Amino acid sequence: MKLELARAGNHNGVVITPEDILSMAGNFAPQVPVTIGHESDDSMPAYGWVTSVEVSADGSVLLGEIELGAELAEAFSEGRFKNWSIGAARNEEDSLYLHHVAFLGAVPPMIKNLKLISMGDRSKIVTFSPLNCGFVLSDSELSEFSRLKAKNLDAKLTKLKDAAAGKLPAAAYGSLMAFADSLEREHPALNAADTLADIFGRVKNPVAQGAHALSTSKAPAASIFSKI
């Protein structure tokens, strides 16, 4: 989807100039993270990416092409996050750059009436460590999105459990699920549960012993003396 990210003007005391708009476009590095709110947590996850930006013809608006992760795309389509705003910082040359884009719930952004321009549907979920932003335009509570994230994790672990059924000793299931749960929480970029589910999905179930098992006893060896 393409979003209007920032507009030149005075937004509740935060002044963005046309030069700032051009600076953010010129300093753009691909894959700026999309977050929920502007929390300053070292383990803050990115629920999407800004893949490219452009400036409007009159130079007053910064537009961005956004790829949303599945969780945020679902929440956004259902109207749970209707607003968004940006976080920006200044580099060593004191030039402004786009640090992140935050989707917002209960608290409206300081830049009013940003427009949704076009929609898309792609996902890629990784983690990032945010820097100190030069200004933060708004904030949001994370409770609803945390519920969606937990729901998504439960679905992934259930998929893994089903894929591994009958392919591990019963005592090993707990260790497998704990391992996958830990990786999903600490390193979501690895997508560990889905990867493990795919691996176990390719493993054939062991052949169960049927009602008429073949005899393991050896047939008597033939002897030339039996013919004499």
N, C-alpha and C positions, 0 to 999 in steps of 0.2 A: 504494500500500500504506500501511497505518497501522502505525506503530512506537511502542513505548514508548521514549521518549528519555531520561528521567531520573526518578529516584525519590528522595524525601527520605530522608536518612540519612547515615551516615559511610561513605565508600567509600575505603578505604585512605588515610585521613587527609584526604580532601577531603570537607568537610561541606556537604551540600545541605539547606537547611531548607525547610519548606512555604512560607515567605515567598519563598524563591528560586524555587520552582516557579511561584508566582503572578506573580512579577516577570517571569520569562521568557515566560509566557503574555501578560501585559499589555504587554510591550515588543516583542512579536513583530512583525516587518516581513515581509510576504509575500516568498517566494522566498529563503529562507536557503539557501546552497549546501550540497550534499552532496559530500564529498570522499573520496579514498582516503588514509587516514591523516591525521595532523595536521601535515604538513610546512609550514614557513613560507616558501613560495616566492612571490615576487611574481607569477609566471605560473602559479600553481596553478590547474588547471582544475576546474570544477564538473561533476560527472557526474550531476547531478540537482538537485532543489530540494525544500525543505520548503515546502509551499504553505499549510499552516494548522496550528495547534496547539490543543490543548484540555487541560483539567485534569480528572483523574479525580474522581469524586463525593466521595471522601474528602479531596481536595486534596493527595495525596501523590505523584502521578505526572503527568508531562508527556507527552502523546501528540502525535504529529505525523503529518500526511498527507504522504507522500513520493512524488514523481515521479522515477523513475530513468531515466537515459539508457540507450540500447540496450546499450552496452558493459558497464556495471555491472549492468544487469538480467540479461544473459546470464551474467556471472560469478557473480552472487548466486544465480541459479536452479540453477547447476551446483555450488553449495556452495563456491566459492572464497573468498567473503567471508561468513562465518557470524555475525560479530559487528559491532557498531557502538557508537559512543559519541559524546559531544558535546564541543564546545569552546564556552566561554562567556566573556563579558567584561562589564565594568561600564561604564555610560555616565557622563555628566557628573554625574548625580544619584546616582552610586554604586549604581545599581540594575542587577541582573543581566539580561543579555539573551542569547538564543541566537545564537551567532556562526556555527557550522556544525555539521553532523553528519558524522562520519567513519566510513566502513565499514572494517573491520579484517580482516586476514588472520591471520598467525601469532601476533600478540600479543593476548591476550584483553583486553577492556575492564575498567576498574576497577569499573564498575557491573555486577554479575553478573546473569545470567539475564534479560536484557531479552527481552520476548516479541514475536513476530511476530503481529500481530492480524488483518490482512487483506491480500490481495494485489491488485495492479493492474499495468497494462502501458502506460506512456506515457513519452515521452522528450523531452528538450530539453537540448542540451549547449552551455554557454557558459563563459567564463573569468571569474575574479574575483581581486582582490588582497586577501588576508586581513589583518586587523589583529592586533595583539598580544592574545592571549587572556588573560583573567584566570586561568583554569586550563585545563589540557589533561588529559583523562581517560585517554588511551591513545595508541598509535602503531602503525604498520604498515609493512611493507616493500612497495615498489611494483613489484617486478620482474615478477610475474605479470600485473599489470594493464597494465604498459607493453607487454608482449607482445601483449595483446589490443588495445590502442590502435593499435599498429603494424599488426596484422592488419587492423583496420578501415580504416586509412588506405590500405593497399595495395588493399583491395577498392574503395574509392572512386576511386582513381586508375585502376584497371583499368576500371571502369565508364566513366569519362571518356574514356579512350583508345579504348574500343570505340565510344562515342557519336560521337567526333570522326573516326573512321576514314573516309578518303576525302573529307573536307570541308575539309582544310587542305593546303597544300603540305607535302611530306615534311619539309623543313627546319624547319618551324614546330612540329612535334610536341614536340620537346625543350623549347622555350621554354614551350609551353602546360603541359606536365606539371610543369616546374620552378616555374612561376608558381602553379599549383594547389597543389603540395606546400608551397610557402612560406606561402601563405595559410592552409592547413589547420593548419600547425604554429604559426604566429604569431597567427592570428585564427580559432580554431576556431568561434567563434560565427557567422561568416559562412557556414559550410557551403559553401565555395566550390566544391569538387569536384563535389558533387551539383548545385549550381546551374548550373555550366558544362555538366555532362553533360545536364541537362534542356534547356538552350539548344541544344546541338549535336544533341540528339535530335529537336528540332523542325525542324532544317534539312534540306532534301531533299538527297540525294546529287546531285552534278552529273551530267548526262546524258552517258554515255560514247559516243564515236563508234562506230557500228556498222560491220559488215563492208561494208555498201553505203551509204557516205556519199553524201549528196546532192551533186550537182555545184554548184560555186560559180560556174561560168561563166554569163554572161548569154546568154539566148536572143536571136537576131537580131531587131532591131526590125522590126515590120511597116511596110511602106511602101505608100503609095497608088499608087506607080509600078509596083509588082509586079502590079497589076491592069490595067495599060494594055497 
